[in-house]
Amino acid sequence: MTARVRVATVTIMLCVAEAAAGAHDGPPFPILSNHITGAYSVSIWTDPDTTDDQSAGGQFWIRLHLASGGGDVPAETRATVTIKPVDRTGAERTASAAAVRDDVTNQFAAVVMDHEGRFAVHVAVDGPLGPGAAEAFVDATYSLRPARWLLILYLAPFVLVGLLWGRLLLRRRQADSS
């Protein structure tokens, strides 16, 4: 296999790997499951993405069921999500959850998470059956991948060193054969 074919193969593999890595953000995951509080059983699912542009990237899904296991959660029941940084000082941020597709047992709220790190999550539930509260912790991370042009910037020194080294090897081979 010639050097050019090897370089082309490695370059294509890196581009494909980078495209695949940038295409997936990761699914939500549970940080609290079936916590009984008041008349409710609360589960919290999250996709805790940090953003620099103050967009609400921290996503929370609140699953509500009756602690008794029977009956329906009243339609007036609402959850409120509050987050607070644990690893540094920072303001609490609160968002009211809204029913997903008019299903009160599945509510969604998005909150601004302005830095990577650990956050305390507090969910307050209020409805005709009374109040409830649940606590959990989550580690927020950036979901954004570097721009494609940054991949070229990061790889450029390695490619240049490889090309110079290859050129040196070719010159040595030519000098030895003459």
C-alpha positions in Angstrom: 0.0 0.0 0.0 1.5 3.3 -1.0 1.9 6.2 1.4 -0.7 8.3 -0.5 -3.3 5.6 -0.2 -2.6 5.3 3.6 -2.9 9.0 4.1 -6.1 9.1 2.1 -7.5 6.2 4.1 -6.7 7.7 7.4 -8.1 11.1 6.4 -11.4 9.5 5.3 -11.6 7.5 8.5 -11.1 10.6 10.6 -13.8 12.6 8.7 -16.3 9.8 9.0 -15.6 9.3 12.7 -15.9 13.0 13.4 -19.2 13.2 11.4 -20.6 10.3 13.4 -19.5 11.8 16.7 -21.1 15.2 15.9 -24.4 13.6 14.8 -25.3 12.2 18.2 -26.2 14.1 21.3 -27.2 11.3 23.6 -30.6 10.3 24.9 -32.2 11.6 28.2 -31.4 9.5 31.2 -33.1 9.1 34.6 -31.6 10.9 37.7 -34.5 9.9 40.0 -36.9 7.0 39.7 -40.2 6.4 41.4 -39.6 8.7 44.4 -42.7 8.9 46.6 -43.6 12.4 47.7 -47.0 13.3 49.0 -49.6 11.7 46.8 -47.2 11.3 43.8 -44.6 9.0 42.5 -42.0 11.2 40.7 -39.3 10.3 38.2 -36.9 12.8 36.7 -35.3 12.3 33.3 -32.8 14.7 31.9 -30.5 15.8 29.0 -28.3 18.3 30.9 -26.7 20.3 28.1 -24.7 23.3 28.9 -24.9 26.3 26.6 -22.9 29.5 26.2 -25.6 31.5 24.4 -28.1 31.5 27.4 -30.5 29.1 25.6 -32.3 26.7 27.7 -30.3 23.5 27.0 -30.9 21.7 30.3 -33.9 19.6 29.5 -36.0 17.8 32.2 -38.9 15.4 31.8 -41.0 14.9 34.9 -43.0 11.7 35.1 -45.9 11.8 37.6 -48.0 8.9 38.8 -50.2 8.5 41.9 -48.2 7.0 44.8 -51.2 4.7 45.5 -50.8 3.2 42.0 -54.4 3.6 41.0 -56.3 6.4 39.3 -55.2 9.3 37.2 -53.1 12.3 38.1 -55.5 15.4 38.1 -55.1 17.6 35.0 -54.3 20.6 37.1 -51.1 19.1 38.6 -48.0 20.9 37.6 -44.3 20.5 38.2 -41.6 23.2 38.6 -37.9 22.5 38.1 -35.3 24.5 39.9 -31.6 24.0 39.4 -28.7 25.5 41.4 -24.9 25.0 40.8 -23.2 22.9 43.5 -19.6 23.3 42.4 -19.6 27.1 42.4 -21.7 30.1 43.4 -24.5 30.9 41.0 -28.2 31.9 40.9 -31.0 29.4 41.0 -32.9 29.0 37.7 -36.5 27.9 37.6 -38.8 26.7 34.9 -42.4 25.6 35.0 -43.0 22.3 33.4 -45.7 21.9 30.7 -47.6 18.7 29.8 -46.2 16.9 26.8 -49.0 16.3 24.2 -51.6 17.1 26.9 -50.4 14.2 29.1 -50.1 15.5 32.7 -48.1 12.4 33.7 -45.3 13.5 31.3 -44.2 17.1 31.8 -41.2 19.0 30.2 -39.2 22.0 31.3 -36.0 23.5 29.9 -33.6 25.5 32.0 -30.4 27.5 31.2 -27.3 25.6 32.4 -24.5 28.1 31.9 -21.4 26.0 32.7 -20.2 22.4 32.9 -20.4 21.0 36.4 -22.7 19.6 39.1 -26.2 21.0 39.6 -28.7 20.3 42.4 -32.2 19.7 40.9 -35.3 20.4 42.8 -38.8 19.4 41.5 -41.8 20.8 43.2 -45.2 19.3 42.4 -48.4 21.1 43.1 -52.0 20.0 42.4 -55.4 19.2 43.9 -53.9 16.2 45.7 -51.4 18.5 47.6 -47.7 19.3 47.2 -44.7 17.1 46.7 -41.0 17.6 46.2 -38.0 15.7 44.9 -34.3 16.3 44.9 -31.5 15.0 42.7 -28.1 15.9 41.2 -26.9 16.0 37.7 -23.6 16.8 35.9 -24.0 19.2 33.0 -21.8 18.9 29.9 -21.5 20.7 26.6 -23.4 18.9 23.8 -21.8 20.9 21.0 -18.9 19.4 19.1 -16.1 21.5 17.7 -16.7 23.0 14.3 -15.4 21.0 11.4 -12.8 23.7 10.6 -11.4 23.2 14.1 -10.7 19.5 13.3 -8.5 20.7 10.4 -6.8 23.2 12.7 -6.1 20.6 15.4 -4.9 18.0 12.9 -2.7 20.4 10.8 0.4 20.2 13.0 0.3 16.4 13.0 -0.2 16.2 9.3 2.6 18.7 8.6 5.0 16.7 10.9 4.0 13.5 9.1 4.6 15.0 5.7 8.0 16.4 6.7 9.0 13.1 8.2 7.9 11.3 5.0 9.8 13.7 2.9 12.9 13.2 5.0 12.6 9.4 4.6 12.2 9.7 0.9 15.3 11.9 0.6 17.3 9.4 2.7 16.2 6.5 0.5 17.1 8.4 -2.6 20.5 9.3 -1.1 21.2 5.6 -0.1 20.2 4.3 -3.6 22.5 6.7 -5.4 
